[in-house]
Amino acid sequence: MNEENRFAGRLRRYGQVGGRAAGFGLRATGSLIRGRGLDNDELADQLVASLGELRGPLVKVAQILATIPDAVPARFQDAFAKLQAHAPSMGKRFVARRMKAELGEDWQSKFAKFSETSGFAASLGQVHEAETLDGDRVAVKLQYPDMESAVEADLSQLDIILGLMRRFDGAIDTRDIREELADRLREELDYEREASFMGAYQHMLKDLPVRVPNVHRQLSTRRLLVMEWLDGQRIFDAKAPVDELARDLFKAWWHPLVGYAVIHGDPHPGNYTWNEEHGLNLLDFGCVRVFSPEFIEAVIKLYEGIRDEDRDKRASAYADWGFVNLSRELMDTLDIWAGFIYGPLLDDRRRMIAEGVEAGAYGRAEATEVHARLKKLGPVKPPREFVFMDRAAISLGSVFIRLGAQQNWHRLFEEELEASSPKQRRQRQEAILSKV
């Protein structure tokens, strides 16, 4: 695809998105003039209706913002969470054109079978079932055309929306959040990167009952990913021992984070299936975030600071993360959210991840209290690493609640801490990244 075509694609997307962003700006200004502020149901519903018509990358970004405490006002979080990140499937002629662009004119000769009707369509691409010439059943993940153009155009218009919210509801400075979203979304377009991290996760999870698909690299490109088809049921439909399933989900997320400073940033239930014979399948690796080992050491330091009621250790952890001008009031506010995230990990008993809370409300009460305090303290600029860590923790906790799972989360977490020292974490990360 040449630069002229990419530029043309970007212009088309600007035209689609720009009018809606401008329209939101006018409606938001009107709401402020009428004294209603930004955090009202009518304004949130209008923006969501516009985004729902657009689909594509901006919808995915809105869904992520819905899971980040205080990134947007509470009513926008509720509305964004209802958006479905999907797109209409490409027709057979479009699929053939895209496959030819990735594998050449003779692309069909590279498969014994290929279903030109997708089994699943999402915001950035769609998945087809196929069979290789060797008889292997595979999932073919094919990216939609012009996605790079769409992402850049959508990110530019996101600036308008976040800028308004930052100006009039400025508890959180969202500029670093925007940059983090931009970097991760661009990475998600690179299927070669995703394939490399699938290999990394196979290594990191090799001692756990978690399966990661093998990649058929000779059939894959930067915009086409062909991987082993893993049979399984959706985790909420599976006849699996719920507590066993929850334990494997917990370890599949925390083991790479504590042991390698690598996070799976999208523990959405659709990214897992359960096979009664083999256990948990982990399917999507587009959103993988690599942290510095020092960041994870601060994660552990904060846990120890809460556990030991050591205020100085907690202050040191926040400073290590990059919080500046840490007043007593700000630290007390951050402690509310830290206490929520770490609470189940500190409680040495078998329990739900949260008690008396529905999945959709997980973290809402704490986020509301934090927001009210931060508005009085002035805008706070959280470290960009928080974006996907918080998002993933909330998403994973919501899955545990929906499953109705109980575990001794404290002991599971302590097992991970005991299995990894700072030196081991650095060495393991270096070894993994050398192969990516």
Buried (B, 14 or more C-beta within 10 A) or exposed (E): EEEEEBEEBBEBBBEBBBEBBEEBBEBBEEBBEEEEBBBBEEBBBBBBEBBBEBBBBBBBBBBBBBBBBBBBBBBBBBBBBBBEBBBEBBEEEBBBEBBEBBBEEEBEEBBEEBBBEBEBBBBBBBBBBBBBEEEBEBBBBBBBBBBBBBBBBBBBBBBBBBBBBBEBBBBBBBBBBBEBBBEBBBBBBBBBBBBBBBBBBBBBBEEBEBBBBBBBBEBBBBBBBBBBBBEBBEBEEBEBEBBBBBBBBBBBBBBBBBBBBBBBBBBBBEBBBBBEEEBBBBBBBBBBBBBEBBBBBBBBBBBBBBEEEBBEBBBBBBEBBBBEEBEEEBBEBBBBBBEBBBBBBEEEEEBBBBEEBEBEEBBBEBBEBBBEBBBEBEBBBBBBBBBBBBBBBBBBBBBBBBBEBBBBBBEBBBEBBEEBEEEEBBEBBEEBBEEE
